[in-house]
Amino acid sequence: MNRLIRTALTLFASATVMIFLVLKRLEGARNMVGKAQASEVQMAYLGIGIVAVMLIIGVGLVVTAVLRARKAKSDPANHG
């Protein structure tokens, strides 16, 4: 398997785990009051932002791998 694809799959798996962690954190914030709840929600937003960045990078790596594979396939001078 292509190295870029492996890295993208790792990012997708990590993002999936992080989404579950953020949801768990939001469940805990539901029982809090005041500044503690606001702080937990802010941390959840930060986590969602990190997940979004991971997913964007993963999609970029997949697109890069596909473009490189097409370029290598269409270039007859490239034998390796």
C-alpha positions as CSV (number, residue, x, y, z in Angstrom):
1,M,0.0,0.0,0.0
2,N,1.2,3.5,-0.8
3,R,2.8,5.3,2.1
4,L,0.6,8.4,1.6
5,I,-2.5,6.3,1.8
6,R,-1.3,4.6,5.0
7,T,-0.6,8.0,6.5
8,A,-4.1,9.2,5.5
9,L,-5.8,6.1,6.9
10,T,-3.9,6.7,10.2
11,L,-5.1,10.3,10.3
12,F,-8.7,9.1,9.6
13,A,-8.6,6.5,12.4
14,S,-7.1,9.1,14.8
15,A,-9.8,11.6,13.9
16,T,-12.5,9.0,14.5
17,V,-11.1,8.2,18.0
18,M,-10.8,11.9,18.8
19,I,-14.4,12.5,17.8
20,F,-15.5,9.9,20.4
21,L,-13.2,11.6,23.0
22,V,-14.8,15.0,22.3
23,L,-18.3,13.6,22.6
24,K,-17.4,12.0,25.9
25,R,-16.0,15.4,27.1
26,L,-19.3,17.1,26.0
27,E,-21.3,14.6,28.0
28,G,-19.3,15.4,31.1
29,A,-19.8,19.1,30.4
30,R,-23.5,18.7,30.5
31,N,-23.4,18.1,34.3
32,M,-21.1,21.1,35.0
33,V,-22.1,24.7,35.7
34,G,-20.5,28.1,35.2
35,K,-16.9,28.6,34.0
36,A,-16.1,24.9,34.1
37,Q,-18.8,24.1,31.6
38,A,-17.7,27.0,29.3
39,S,-14.2,25.7,29.5
40,E,-15.2,22.2,28.6
41,V,-17.2,23.4,25.6
42,Q,-14.3,25.5,24.5
43,M,-12.0,22.4,24.7
44,A,-14.6,20.4,22.7
45,Y,-14.5,23.1,20.0
46,L,-10.7,23.0,19.9
47,G,-10.9,19.2,19.6
48,I,-13.4,19.5,16.7
49,G,-11.0,21.9,15.0
50,I,-8.1,19.5,15.3
51,V,-10.3,16.7,13.9
52,A,-11.2,18.9,10.9
53,V,-7.5,19.7,10.2
54,M,-6.7,16.0,10.4
55,L,-9.4,15.1,8.0
56,I,-8.4,17.9,5.5
57,I,-4.8,16.7,5.6
58,G,-5.9,13.1,5.1
59,V,-8.0,14.0,2.1
60,G,-5.1,16.0,0.7
61,L,-2.8,13.0,1.1
62,V,-5.2,10.7,-0.7
63,V,-5.6,13.2,-3.6
64,T,-1.8,13.6,-3.8
65,A,-1.4,9.8,-4.0
66,V,-4.0,9.5,-6.7
67,L,-2.4,12.3,-8.8
68,R,1.1,10.7,-8.4
69,A,-0.3,7.3,-9.4
70,R,-1.9,8.7,-12.5
71,K,1.2,10.7,-13.4
72,A,3.4,7.6,-13.1
73,K,1.0,5.5,-15.1
74,S,0.8,8.0,-18.0
75,D,4.5,8.7,-18.2
76,P,6.0,5.9,-20.4
77,A,9.6,7.0,-19.7
78,N,9.3,6.4,-16.0
79,H,10.0,2.7,-15.4
80,G,10.3,2.8,-11.6
